[in-house]
Amino acid sequence: MPRGEITRSACSVSPAVWRTCIFGAWTLLFLTEVCAQSQQRPIFICGGNITGESGVIGSQGYPGVYPPNTKCVWRITVPEGKVVVLSFRFIDLESDNLCRYDYVDVHSGHAKGQRLGRFCGTFMPGPLVSTDNKMLLQMVSDANTAGSGFLAVFSAAHPHERGEQYCGGRLDKPSGTFKTPNWPEKDYPVGVTCFWHIVAPKNQIIEVKFEKFDVERDNYCRYDHVSIFNGAEINDAKRIGKYCGDSPPAPVFSEGNQLLIQFLSDLSLTADGFIGHYKIRLKTLPITTTPPTTTTHPVTTRPIRT
């Protein structure tokens, strides 16, 4: 991002505010240097096009209360050949279990294709990673607002970079493997959100099997969990299952040629994690839709033979 651009959008907040809201020495030092030169008050505007290796995005008027009845869209572009890694440092929007009123949507790409998540309240997800060099944020507020909005930082990273911060991505080879960060050396970290978007050729389907599986156990998988969706985005109507515990789910088959696997860990307990494999198969038999499943044990999925 050009220095002047970040100056206009993120400078001159008091050091106490930045130290409270931004964790990470590189961010604090960068902002301190730029803001010291700019002598400007913070001005976070509603949306915009942002280009560069890294930057800061805040809701309109942050850290003040965000305005009602707005729709703001930010389009992030990092250099070709890299992916966008977005980390929320602060979030305070009107709380609702389904985020129906005030919320932030994050999409991979600029066309609202694959949605990486919808967030509201004060829950902060782990780092979100795009599948290419573009990401889109959209914040929507209704007539009744409550809270200071959000503050997030983004940076460019090499695709498939591993470690505690990065996981997920687009998988389109005939077969492949996906796993939690740190597998198998140690437990997965807290505060992680991973999305694997598996894409098969048209008229083919995807089979997913978990070789090892150990995710924090809860009867309703409310905390750490894996969700699998037909299609390319989070949609409860297309959710095949929601899994946790230490029993590998039974093999899962997609209905079409796209599947989205989401892994989320909260900020408390962790576990060994998992390693899974996918394989693209010919669609030879009709596949019936099963209701969404939440389980800590193996589940029975639709039969199929190839």
Residue frames as qw, qx, qy, qz and C-alpha x, y, z in Angstrom:
[[0.000, 0.889, 0.458, 0.000, 0.00, 0.00, 0.00],
 [0.351, 0.588, -0.073, 0.725, 1.39, 3.45, -0.80],
 [0.344, -0.168, -0.566, 0.730, 2.45, 5.21, 2.36],
 [0.190, -0.079, 0.018, -0.978, 0.14, 8.15, 1.77],
 [0.590, -0.262, -0.551, -0.529, -2.86, 5.85, 1.46],
 [0.620, -0.344, -0.662, 0.244, -2.33, 4.16, 4.80],
 [0.198, -0.038, -0.326, 0.924, -1.61, 7.54, 6.36],
 [0.361, -0.202, -0.190, -0.890, -4.98, 8.88, 5.34],
 [0.720, -0.278, -0.491, -0.405, -6.82, 5.82, 6.66],
 [0.839, -0.335, -0.414, 0.114, -4.99, 4.78, 9.80],
 [0.502, 0.262, -0.359, 0.742, -2.80, 7.43, 11.38],
 [0.053, -0.426, 0.260, -0.865, -2.61, 9.58, 14.48],
 [0.755, -0.512, -0.349, -0.215, -4.50, 7.29, 16.80],
 [0.339, -0.790, 0.435, -0.266, -3.02, 7.69, 20.26],
 [0.300, 0.414, -0.855, 0.089, -0.29, 5.16, 21.12],
 [0.383, -0.089, 0.766, -0.508, -2.47, 3.75, 23.88],
 [0.776, 0.327, 0.156, -0.516, -5.25, 2.91, 21.42],
 [0.647, 0.510, -0.539, -0.175, -2.89, 1.23, 18.95],
 [0.070, 0.364, -0.885, 0.281, -1.21, -0.78, 21.68],
 [0.562, 0.054, 0.614, -0.551, -4.62, -1.96, 22.84],
 [0.768, 0.440, 0.149, -0.440, -5.97, -2.82, 19.43],
 [0.717, 0.583, -0.377, -0.062, -3.00, -4.07, 17.41],
 [0.782, -0.459, 0.410, 0.098, -0.94, -7.04, 18.49],
 [0.834, 0.331, 0.209, 0.389, 2.29, -7.59, 16.61],
 [0.419, -0.605, 0.090, 0.671, 5.43, -5.53, 16.77],
 [0.355, 0.113, 0.523, 0.767, 5.71, -5.01, 13.02],
 [0.007, -0.741, -0.570, -0.356, 2.27, -3.40, 12.83],
 [0.369, -0.857, -0.229, 0.277, 2.86, -1.12, 15.79],
 [0.472, -0.422, 0.263, 0.728, 6.27, 0.03, 14.55],
 [0.286, 0.339, 0.593, 0.672, 4.98, 0.60, 11.03],
 [0.107, -0.834, -0.490, -0.229, 2.05, 2.70, 12.21],
 [0.457, -0.753, -0.103, 0.462, 4.18, 4.63, 14.69],
 [0.441, -0.179, 0.376, 0.795, 6.63, 5.62, 11.94],
 [0.139, 0.472, 0.598, 0.633, 3.96, 6.59, 9.40],
 [0.241, -0.842, -0.476, -0.074, 1.73, 8.43, 11.87],
 [0.475, -0.612, -0.046, 0.630, 4.61, 10.39, 13.31],
 [0.309, -0.038, 0.427, 0.849, 5.33, 11.78, 9.84],
 [0.028, 0.537, 0.679, 0.500, 1.73, 12.50, 8.88],
 [0.007, 0.099, 0.364, -0.926, 0.54, 14.65, 11.81],
 [0.451, -0.180, -0.440, -0.755, -3.03, 13.64, 10.89],
 [0.589, -0.115, 0.538, -0.592, -6.04, 12.43, 12.82],
 [0.284, 0.036, 0.947, 0.148, -7.33, 8.90, 12.08],
 [0.568, 0.340, -0.045, -0.748, -9.80, 8.78, 9.22],
 [0.276, 0.046, 0.947, 0.158, -11.24, 5.38, 8.37],
 [0.442, 0.236, -0.192, -0.844, -13.63, 5.79, 5.46],
 [0.789, 0.179, 0.457, -0.369, -16.40, 3.58, 4.10],
 [0.878, 0.334, 0.324, 0.114, -14.69, 1.12, 1.75],
 [0.132, 0.861, -0.391, -0.297, -12.06, 1.56, -0.93],
 [0.913, 0.349, -0.174, 0.121, -9.54, -0.19, -3.15],
 [0.451, -0.787, 0.419, 0.038, -6.33, -1.10, -1.29],
 [0.868, 0.426, -0.211, 0.142, -3.17, -2.34, -3.00],
 [0.027, 0.778, -0.563, 0.278, 0.16, -3.36, -1.49],
 [0.492, 0.187, -0.823, 0.211, 2.08, -5.91, 0.56],
 [0.326, -0.378, -0.748, 0.437, 0.36, -5.01, 3.85],
 [0.127, -0.404, -0.101, -0.900, -2.03, -2.54, 5.38],
 [0.036, 0.234, 0.741, -0.628, -4.70, -1.72, 7.95],
 [0.259, -0.401, -0.566, -0.672, -8.47, -1.55, 7.47],
 [0.018, 0.206, 0.686, -0.698, -10.97, -0.11, 9.91],
 [0.082, 0.677, 0.726, 0.090, -14.71, 0.40, 9.94],
 [0.126, 0.680, 0.198, 0.695, -15.96, 3.87, 9.13],
 [0.323, -0.793, 0.073, -0.512, -15.12, 6.24, 11.98],
 [0.876, -0.288, -0.306, 0.236, -13.17, 3.66, 14.00],
 [0.233, -0.112, -0.921, 0.292, -12.57, 3.75, 16.98],
 [0.381, 0.051, 0.259, -0.886, -15.84, 5.68, 17.28],
 [0.578, 0.293, 0.703, -0.293, -19.25, 4.06, 16.89],
 [0.187, 0.057, 0.720, 0.666, -19.86, 3.06, 13.28],
 [0.381, 0.143, -0.012, -0.914, -22.79, 4.78, 11.49],
 [0.593, 0.257, 0.704, -0.295, -26.18, 3.09, 10.86],
 [0.675, 0.634, 0.324, -0.191, -27.64, 2.00, 7.53],
 [0.136, 0.778, -0.514, -0.334, -24.35, 1.63, 5.68],
 [0.958, 0.148, 0.212, 0.121, -22.75, -0.87, 3.32],
 [0.016, -0.863, 0.461, 0.204, -18.98, -0.50, 2.94],
 [0.966, 0.212, 0.090, 0.117, -16.82, -2.60, 0.62],
 [0.192, -0.794, 0.522, 0.244, -13.02, -2.84, 0.73],
 [0.927, 0.372, -0.041, 0.034, -11.17, -4.60, -2.11],
 [0.463, -0.710, 0.485, 0.218, -7.65, -5.75, -1.24],
 [0.852, 0.503, -0.125, 0.072, -5.07, -6.65, -3.88],
 [0.549, -0.652, 0.447, 0.272, -1.58, -7.96, -3.10],
 [0.143, 0.588, -0.644, -0.467, 1.12, -8.76, -5.68],
 [0.851, 0.246, -0.311, -0.345, 0.46, -11.49, -8.24],
 [0.655, 0.241, -0.695, 0.171, 1.47, -14.96, -7.12],
 [0.082, 0.106, -0.725, 0.675, 0.71, -14.29, -3.45],
 [0.354, -0.579, -0.709, -0.190, -2.36, -14.67, -1.25],
 [0.204, -0.614, 0.136, -0.750, -3.99, -12.29, 1.22],
 [0.488, -0.267, -0.748, 0.361, -3.79, -13.08, 4.94],
 [0.253, -0.619, -0.075, -0.739, -6.29, -11.06, 6.97],
 [0.446, -0.231, -0.731, 0.462, -6.22, -10.89, 10.79],
 [0.309, -0.805, -0.267, -0.431, -8.82, -9.08, 12.88],
 [0.359, 0.187, -0.543, 0.736, -7.27, -7.18, 15.79],
 [0.184, 0.193, 0.534, -0.802, -10.53, -5.81, 17.19],
 [0.243, -0.301, -0.694, -0.608, -14.20, -6.45, 16.45],
 [0.070, 0.322, 0.662, -0.673, -17.26, -5.04, 18.20],
 [0.290, -0.123, -0.493, -0.811, -20.48, -5.17, 16.18],
 [0.683, -0.155, 0.171, -0.693, -24.10, -5.70, 17.16],
 [0.148, -0.214, 0.963, -0.065, -24.33, -9.27, 18.40],
 [0.804, 0.156, 0.043, -0.573, -26.68, -11.82, 16.86],
 [0.735, -0.184, 0.652, 0.040, -26.37, -15.61, 16.65],
 [0.713, 0.437, 0.491, 0.245, -26.85, -15.54, 12.87],
 [0.295, -0.336, 0.216, 0.868, -25.20, -12.13, 12.26],
 [0.293, 0.630, 0.677, 0.241, -28.37, -10.90, 10.54],
 [0.029, -0.956, -0.255, 0.141, -28.11, -7.21, 11.39],
 [0.078, 0.913, -0.392, -0.077, -24.61, -5.73, 11.58],
 [0.919, -0.120, 0.324, 0.192, -21.81, -7.92, 10.21],
 [0.068, 0.722, -0.561, -0.400, -18.56, -8.16, 8.26],
 [0.943, 0.267, 0.197, -0.027, -18.38, -10.57, 5.33],
 [0.199, -0.661, 0.615, 0.380, -14.98, -11.72, 4.03],
 [0.877, 0.435, 0.158, -0.130, -14.68, -13.16, 0.52],
 [0.573, -0.271, 0.541, 0.553, -11.82, -14.64, -1.44],
 [0.326, 0.361, 0.573, 0.660, -11.50, -12.62, -4.64],
 [0.058, 0.143, 0.074, -0.985, -13.31, -9.42, -5.59],
 [0.404, -0.125, -0.549, -0.721, -16.53, -10.90, -6.98],
 [0.604, -0.230, 0.425, -0.633, -18.06, -12.24, -3.74],
 [0.686, 0.175, -0.662, -0.246, -17.42, -15.80, -4.89],
 [0.687, -0.179, -0.665, 0.234, -16.14, -17.90, -2.02],
 [0.362, -0.793, 0.087, -0.483, -17.20, -16.46, 1.33],
 [0.477, 0.256, -0.713, 0.445, -14.62, -17.12, 4.02],
 [0.304, -0.372, -0.742, 0.467, -16.88, -16.09, 6.86],
 [0.200, -0.717, -0.240, -0.623, -19.44, -13.70, 8.36],
 [0.481, -0.143, -0.584, 0.638, -18.62, -12.13, 11.72],
 [0.265, -0.726, -0.138, -0.619, -20.37, -9.99, 14.32],
 [0.748, -0.646, -0.148, 0.030, -20.40, -9.45, 18.08],
 [0.199, -0.869, 0.453, 0.003, -16.93, -9.58, 19.62],
 [0.906, -0.087, 0.383, 0.156, -15.75, -12.99, 18.33],
 [0.173, 0.789, -0.484, -0.338, -12.44, -12.73, 16.48],
 [0.977, 0.210, 0.036, -0.006, -11.66, -15.53, 14.01],
 [0.672, -0.370, 0.383, 0.514, -8.19, -16.75, 13.28],
 [0.016, -0.492, 0.445, 0.748, -6.30, -15.52, 10.19],
 [0.722, 0.525, 0.392, -0.221, -8.30, -15.77, 6.96],
 [0.317, -0.376, 0.629, 0.602, -6.44, -16.69, 3.78],
 [0.626, 0.562, -0.036, -0.539, -7.64, -16.01, 0.23],
 [0.868, 0.123, 0.451, 0.170, -7.12, -18.46, -2.62],
 [0.608, 0.531, 0.170, 0.566, -5.51, -15.83, -4.87],
 [0.398, 0.023, -0.179, 0.900, -4.14, -12.29, -4.59],
 [0.241, -0.381, -0.168, -0.876, -7.50, -10.63, -3.97],
 [0.201, -0.375, -0.826, 0.369, -9.85, -10.37, -1.00],
 [0.205, -0.512, -0.285, -0.784, -13.09, -8.47, -0.38],
 [0.132, -0.280, -0.722, 0.619, -14.49, -7.19, 2.93],
 [0.233, -0.503, -0.404, -0.728, -18.05, -5.92, 3.23],
 [0.090, -0.203, -0.697, 0.682, -19.48, -4.39, 6.38],
 [0.269, -0.505, -0.546, -0.612, -23.24, -3.89, 6.66],
 [0.033, -0.147, -0.641, 0.753, -25.09, -2.06, 9.43],
 [0.092, -0.636, -0.714, -0.278, -28.84, -1.65, 9.96],
 [0.137, -0.793, -0.148, -0.575, -30.74, 1.20, 11.60],
 [0.643, -0.740, 0.114, -0.157, -29.71, 0.21, 15.12],
 [0.665, 0.463, -0.479, 0.337, -25.98, 0.01, 15.72],
 [0.668, -0.724, 0.153, -0.075, -23.90, -0.82, 18.75],
 [0.871, -0.209, 0.202, 0.396, -20.13, -0.96, 19.02],
 [0.149, -0.787, 0.315, 0.508, -16.90, 0.43, 17.66],
 [0.704, 0.619, -0.242, -0.251, -16.74, -1.66, 14.49],
 [0.959, -0.067, 0.136, 0.240, -13.56, -3.49, 13.56],
 [0.044, 0.850, -0.487, -0.196, -9.85, -3.13, 12.93],
 [0.956, 0.081, 0.259, 0.112, -7.96, -5.62, 10.77],
 [0.087, -0.722, 0.551, 0.409, -4.50, -5.95, 9.25],
 [0.922, 0.357, 0.140, -0.047, -3.62, -7.75, 6.03],
 [0.219, -0.671, 0.613, 0.355, -0.39, -8.96, 4.51],
 [0.752, 0.461, -0.377, -0.283, 0.79, -10.84, 1.43],
 [0.603, -0.410, 0.684, -0.030, 2.04, -14.41, 1.83],
 [0.217, 0.317, -0.827, -0.411, 3.23, -17.19, -0.43],
 [0.812, -0.081, -0.236, -0.527, 0.52, -19.74, -1.28],
 [0.920, -0.125, -0.371, -0.001, 0.40, -22.87, 0.88],
 [0.176, 0.535, -0.581, 0.588, 2.75, -21.33, 3.43],
 [0.719, -0.384, -0.579, -0.018, 2.55, -23.47, 6.56],
 [0.248, 0.166, -0.525, 0.797, 2.88, -22.72, 10.23],
 [0.037, -0.414, -0.732, 0.541, 0.67, -21.40, 12.99],
 [0.214, 0.451, 0.099, -0.861, -0.83, -18.61, 10.91],
 [0.453, 0.369, -0.434, -0.686, -1.59, -20.09, 7.52],
 [0.352, 0.074, 0.933, -0.001, -3.76, -22.97, 6.44],
 [0.542, 0.615, 0.462, -0.338, -6.37, -23.75, 3.83],
 [0.005, 0.464, -0.529, -0.710, -6.43, -22.87, 0.15],
 [0.764, 0.393, -0.098, -0.502, -7.77, -24.08, -3.19],
 [0.443, -0.253, 0.850, 0.131, -7.25, -27.75, -4.05],
 [0.700, 0.500, -0.018, -0.509, -7.91, -28.81, -7.63],
 [0.154, 0.432, -0.866, -0.200, -5.56, -31.71, -8.34],
 [0.678, -0.088, -0.632, -0.365, -7.02, -35.23, -8.83],
 [0.768, -0.480, -0.411, 0.105, -6.13, -36.08, -5.22],
 [0.221, 0.603, -0.354, 0.680, -4.44, -34.46, -2.27],
 [0.555, -0.356, -0.626, 0.416, -4.04, -34.01, 1.47],
 [0.135, -0.728, 0.034, -0.671, -5.08, -31.34, 3.96],
 [0.651, -0.282, -0.582, 0.398, -4.18, -31.05, 7.64],
 [0.333, -0.924, -0.186, 0.020, -4.29, -28.78, 10.65],
 [0.220, 0.828, -0.391, 0.335, -1.40, -26.38, 11.32],
 [0.289, -0.629, 0.669, -0.271, 1.49, -28.02, 13.21],
 [0.956, -0.002, 0.220, -0.191, 0.43, -31.57, 12.25],
 [0.782, -0.419, -0.450, -0.100, 1.85, -33.97, 13.37],
 [0.435, 0.319, -0.512, 0.669, 4.53, -32.32, 15.52],
 [0.049, -0.152, -0.623, 0.766, 2.19, -30.68, 18.04],
 [0.183, 0.636, 0.699, -0.272, -1.37, -29.58, 18.74],
 [0.235, 0.638, 0.389, 0.621, -3.07, -27.12, 16.42],
 [0.177, 0.036, -0.304, 0.935, -2.97, -23.51, 17.70],
 [0.095, 0.636, 0.629, -0.436, -5.85, -21.53, 19.20],
 [0.191, 0.748, 0.094, -0.628, -7.77, -18.97, 17.18],
 [0.155, -0.226, 0.738, 0.617, -7.38, -20.58, 13.77],
 [0.671, 0.498, 0.322, -0.445, -9.84, -20.52, 10.87],
 [0.207, -0.289, 0.779, 0.517, -8.98, -22.68, 7.84],
 [0.719, 0.477, 0.213, -0.457, -10.90, -23.13, 4.59],
 [0.299, -0.202, 0.807, 0.467, -10.03, -25.75, 1.99],
 [0.623, 0.511, 0.069, -0.589, -11.93, -25.22, -1.26],
 [0.446, -0.117, 0.836, 0.297, -11.81, -28.42, -3.33],
 [0.548, 0.560, -0.071, -0.618, -12.78, -28.12, -6.99],
 [0.578, 0.022, 0.783, 0.230, -13.31, -31.04, -9.39],
 [0.059, 0.031, -0.598, -0.799, -14.02, -30.96, -13.14],
 [0.613, 0.048, 0.036, -0.788, -17.67, -30.68, -14.10],
 [0.881, 0.027, -0.298, -0.366, -19.72, -33.87, -13.77],
 [0.632, 0.107, -0.687, 0.342, -17.29, -35.27, -11.20],
 [0.602, -0.745, -0.126, -0.257, -17.55, -35.46, -7.43],
 [0.164, 0.620, -0.612, 0.463, -15.20, -35.36, -4.45],
 [0.838, -0.367, -0.404, 0.016, -14.58, -38.01, -1.82],
 [0.032, -0.719, 0.463, -0.518, -13.06, -36.96, 1.53],
 [0.861, -0.286, -0.410, 0.093, -11.60, -39.33, 4.12],
 [0.250, -0.838, 0.378, -0.303, -9.95, -38.50, 7.45],
 [0.699, 0.236, -0.638, 0.219, -6.96, -40.64, 8.30],
 [0.412, -0.229, -0.622, 0.626, -6.49, -39.27, 11.85],
 [0.208, -0.662, -0.280, -0.663, -8.88, -37.00, 13.72],
 [0.491, -0.433, -0.568, 0.499, -8.65, -35.40, 17.16],
 [0.017, -0.495, -0.103, -0.863, -10.54, -32.14, 17.72],
 [0.136, -0.105, 0.591, -0.788, -11.74, -30.78, 21.07],
 [0.185, -0.348, -0.907, -0.148, -14.78, -32.83, 22.09],
 [0.293, 0.118, 0.346, -0.884, -18.20, -31.30, 22.75],
 [0.424, 0.343, 0.824, -0.154, -21.62, -32.89, 22.40],
 [0.438, 0.808, 0.357, -0.170, -22.72, -30.20, 19.96],
 [0.658, 0.191, 0.230, 0.691, -19.31, -29.32, 18.47],
 [0.016, -0.967, -0.254, 0.011, -19.78, -25.72, 19.62],
 [0.368, -0.812, 0.282, 0.356, -16.10, -24.94, 20.06],
 [0.049, -0.490, 0.724, 0.483, -13.37, -26.44, 17.86],
 [0.731, 0.320, 0.566, -0.208, -14.92, -28.23, 14.90],
 [0.136, -0.149, 0.703, 0.681, -14.77, -29.21, 11.23],
 [0.572, 0.522, 0.397, -0.492, -17.70, -28.40, 8.94],
 [0.280, -0.044, 0.752, 0.595, -18.07, -29.69, 5.39],
 [0.430, 0.581, 0.254, -0.643, -20.32, -27.95, 2.84],
 [0.587, 0.436, 0.582, 0.356, -21.48, -28.75, -0.65],
 [0.265, 0.921, 0.188, 0.216, -20.48, -25.88, -2.91],
 [0.570, 0.386, -0.183, 0.702, -17.97, -23.08, -2.44],
 [0.083, -0.499, 0.255, -0.824, -19.23, -21.14, 0.57],
 [0.005, 0.097, 0.829, -0.551, -20.54, -21.47, 4.10],
 [0.534, -0.143, -0.270, -0.789, -24.25, -22.23, 3.83],
 [0.411, -0.161, 0.771, -0.458, -26.04, -24.16, 6.58],
 [0.813, 0.304, 0.149, -0.474, -28.55, -25.48, 4.05],
 [0.773, 0.499, -0.388, -0.046, -25.68, -27.18, 2.20],
 [0.201, -0.620, 0.712, -0.261, -23.76, -28.42, 5.23],
 [0.738, 0.085, -0.655, -0.139, -23.02, -32.14, 5.07],
 [0.782, -0.422, -0.421, 0.183, -21.75, -32.43, 8.63],
 [0.104, -0.833, 0.333, -0.430, -20.13, -30.80, 11.63],
 [0.905, -0.053, -0.390, 0.161, -17.50, -32.90, 13.41],
 [0.111, -0.749, 0.515, -0.402, -15.39, -32.91, 16.56],
 [0.886, -0.336, 0.279, -0.157, -14.04, -35.44, 19.07],
 [0.217, -0.594, 0.743, 0.218, -11.48, -38.15, 18.43],
 [0.655, 0.209, 0.724, 0.054, -13.34, -40.48, 16.04],
 [0.072, -0.193, 0.533, 0.821, -12.70, -39.90, 12.32],
 [0.621, 0.381, 0.180, -0.661, -15.91, -39.12, 10.40],
 [0.727, 0.242, 0.626, 0.144, -17.00, -41.68, 7.83],
 [0.336, 0.034, 0.494, 0.801, -16.09, -40.88, 4.21],
 [0.263, 0.683, 0.313, -0.605, -17.94, -37.88, 2.79],
 [0.419, 0.267, 0.636, 0.591, -19.03, -37.43, -0.84],
 [0.120, 0.330, 0.001, -0.936, -19.96, -34.15, -2.49],
 [0.567, 0.557, 0.555, -0.247, -23.15, -33.74, -4.49],
 [0.539, 0.842, 0.013, -0.019, -21.46, -31.62, -7.15],
 [0.784, 0.373, -0.157, 0.470, -17.98, -30.68, -8.21],
 [0.127, 0.609, -0.346, 0.703, -17.15, -28.33, -5.30],
 [0.711, -0.512, -0.463, 0.131, -16.67, -28.88, -1.59],
 [0.025, 0.740, -0.305, 0.599, -15.70, -26.49, 1.21],
 [0.743, -0.315, -0.514, 0.291, -14.02, -27.76, 4.39],
 [0.119, -0.801, 0.170, -0.561, -13.90, -25.35, 7.33],
 [0.694, -0.240, -0.541, 0.409, -11.83, -25.88, 10.47],
 [0.154, -0.785, 0.071, -0.595, -12.22, -23.52, 13.41],
 [0.611, -0.232, -0.589, 0.475, -10.48, -23.48, 16.79],
 [0.262, -0.919, -0.192, -0.225, -11.50, -21.09, 19.55],
 [0.146, 0.765, -0.419, 0.468, -9.24, -19.42, 22.09],
 [0.662, -0.542, 0.413, -0.312, -9.15, -22.19, 24.71],
 [0.738, -0.245, 0.626, 0.060, -8.45, -25.94, 24.50],
 [0.499, 0.567, -0.518, -0.401, -6.72, -27.56, 21.53],
 [0.903, -0.086, 0.415, -0.072, -5.92, -31.15, 20.47],
 [0.607, -0.182, 0.600, 0.489, -3.77, -33.16, 18.06],
 [0.324, 0.533, -0.271, -0.733, -5.74, -32.08, 14.99],
 [0.827, 0.296, 0.459, -0.134, -6.29, -34.11, 11.84],
 [0.039, -0.385, 0.668, 0.635, -5.01, -35.19, 8.48],
 [0.685, 0.434, 0.481, -0.334, -7.42, -35.88, 5.66],
 [0.255, -0.151, 0.718, 0.630, -7.29, -36.90, 2.02],
 [0.588, 0.530, 0.222, -0.569, -9.51, -36.13, -0.94],
 [0.333, -0.047, 0.806, 0.488, -9.95, -37.83, -4.29],
 [0.469, 0.370, -0.119, -0.793, -11.88, -36.70, -7.35],
 [0.379, 0.092, 0.920, 0.047, -14.17, -39.43, -8.70],
 [0.210, -0.150, -0.632, -0.731, -16.54, -39.97, -11.59],
 [0.498, 0.041, 0.424, -0.755, -20.18, -39.53, -10.64],
 [0.216, 0.060, -0.909, -0.351, -21.57, -42.96, -11.45],
 [0.239, -0.479, -0.844, 0.036, -24.53, -43.26, -9.09],
 [0.221, -0.750, -0.202, -0.589, -27.19, -40.79, -7.92],
 [0.343, 0.010, -0.627, 0.699, -26.36, -39.31, -4.54],
 [0.342, -0.748, -0.524, -0.223, -29.17, -38.56, -2.09],
 [0.032, 0.612, -0.281, 0.738, -28.99, -35.55, 0.19],
 [0.563, -0.386, -0.667, 0.298, -28.69, -36.24, 3.90],
 [0.268, -0.934, -0.173, -0.160, -29.69, -33.73, 6.60],
 [0.198, 0.722, -0.470, 0.467, -26.87, -31.68, 8.13],
 [0.860, -0.309, -0.388, 0.119, -25.18, -33.68, 10.87],
 [0.100, -0.777, 0.465, -0.412, -23.43, -32.66, 14.06],
 [0.964, -0.183, -0.190, -0.020, -21.45, -35.46, 15.61],
 [0.236, -0.765, 0.595, -0.066, -18.50, -36.40, 17.73],
 [0.677, -0.116, 0.726, 0.034, -18.59, -39.93, 16.33],
 [0.121, -0.063, 0.763, 0.632, -18.38, -41.51, 12.88],
 [0.542, 0.400, 0.277, -0.685, -21.47, -40.76, 10.82],
 [0.571, 0.257, 0.744, 0.234, -23.07, -42.70, 8.01],
 [0.173, 0.518, -0.236, -0.804, -22.90, -40.87, 4.70],
 [0.766, 0.441, 0.008, -0.467, -24.55, -41.59, 1.38],
 [0.772, -0.105, 0.577, 0.245, -23.46, -44.86, -0.34],
 [0.489, 0.778, -0.238, -0.314, -21.56, -44.64, -3.58],
 [0.812, -0.124, 0.485, 0.299, -19.51, -46.98, -5.71],
 [0.305, 0.799, -0.328, -0.402, -17.08, -46.11, -8.46]]
